[in-house]
Amino acid sequence: MQAELISRIRSLAASDGLGQGGWLNENELARRLGVSRSPVRAALGRLAAQGVVARRRHRGIEITGELAEATAVEEASTADIDELLIRIARERRAGQLPDAVSEAALMRQYARSRPLVQRLLHRLAELGIIARKAGYGWRFLPIFDGEHRQESYRFRALIEPAAILEPGFRLDPTFAESMRQRHTEALQTPWTWTATASIAFYEMNAAFHEGVAAASGNRFVAAAIRHQNQLRRFVNYERGYGEARMVTSCRQHLEILDRLEAGDHEVAALLMRRHLAEAAALHRQEPGTV
């Protein structure tokens, strides 16, 4: 939420023609953003830590840096979070992280600042990877892998093809266009696996499956697939994907999309079932994702 508010604060300042030396008002920002003062204060606090704004007593919030510089800092911080997510996923799988951790322990272990570790913990909590302990610190939840993953594929094979056959199924044209563009670009871009590329690849795939489920018009189906993606997200973040697997996944998604846009829902449902069955078989042999 803070990252979103920071982006919206920058946009408001830009639309108002405010730059270095300009002034922001916390109450006015809260009113225009439609939120309470607390999240606005937290977002401004992050900008202050970056040296972009400064709170002046009895005067307000002064813009002390360039908004473009703030964007670069935020993007760098996000990339750092992604790198840490992958590292934590790998170390948890290898048994190198204890079941319980604290903010201070993670700061020492990864040599990162408190604000960044706090963002990391918030992201892990959003992903359903950790939960607050009754006292101090955090605990990791059980890893979603092995037989859990195969059960997930079997569940999805029951639900996702059926979602396409729901009587209220309506594919959002904007979603379809976005998915076609993203998958086509992925196929046309020379494939080089990097640590953060695994996150981008997973998120594109997850968005496709969630979008198809949402098109069913059945809120329970949509919620079930969102939950499945949440469970699978963390363990997929640290996996390496070969070009062949990426190409196969993208082409199968586009084939399903073609049938959906043509109104061939029966064929699209069969293609979805085949797609999930092949992915499940691959997971029994090697890392991968859909």
Phi, psi and omega in degrees: 000319179298318180299319179294317180296321178299316179298318181289325176296317177300317181296317178298315181298319180294317180293332178275000180073026182268133176228203180302130183095351178281173185233142176242149178241125185301314181296318181293321177297316180300318180295314184288330180273349178071033179228172177282173182289331185300308179294328176295317179298320179293319179295318178294327177297321178293318177296324178295320178297333178274356179081017184271327177227165177216136179275124180250122184302132178067008182235326181126207182250117180267137175279115186250354180222178179279136179296327179296324178294323179297321178299317180297319180296317182295317180296320179296321180294320179296318178297322179295320178299315180300317179298319180291324177301315180295318180296317180294318178301317181293316183288327175294317180297326181274000180074023183264358176240137180289167180291333180240137180223165176232163177301314182296320181296319179291325176299317179291315186296321184253004177053051180237160181288161179298314179302321182290319178294324176297320176296320179299313180297321178296318179295317179297322178293320178298324181281355181075026182267327180229163175217150179294139174283161180301325178259246183256138174100191185227155175233142176283139175275162182305142181288135179270099183199180176061234182294331175302319181295318180293322175298321179297316179296321179294321178295314181295326178295334175282320190272312190293316175298322179296328179300321181293334182267004177298140183298335181265014184298125176219117181277125179290120181302324179295317177298314181299317180295317180297315180295320179297318180294314182295318180291322179295317178297321179298322180288330183272346181271130177306128188277120173226116181282130171231169182302311183283343177297328179296325178292313180300319181294315179298315184296324177296316179295317180297319179298322179298309183293322178292323180294320178294319178296320179295327180294342180297336184078003180256110186297331181287322176296313181300318180294322180296318182287324174300318180295319178298317178295324178297317180294320185279339192304307189296315183289339177278339183300326187262011182269147174266139183243127175285159182300320182299318180293319179297315181297315179300314181299313182296317181294321179293321177298317180295324178295317176298316180298319178303313182292322179295316180293333178277353181084010180272072187292324179298314179294318180300321179295320177295320179295322178295317180298318178295317180302314181290322179296318179294321179295319179297320179295320179295322180292337176285345184249320186204164178296152177175180178204166174231000000 
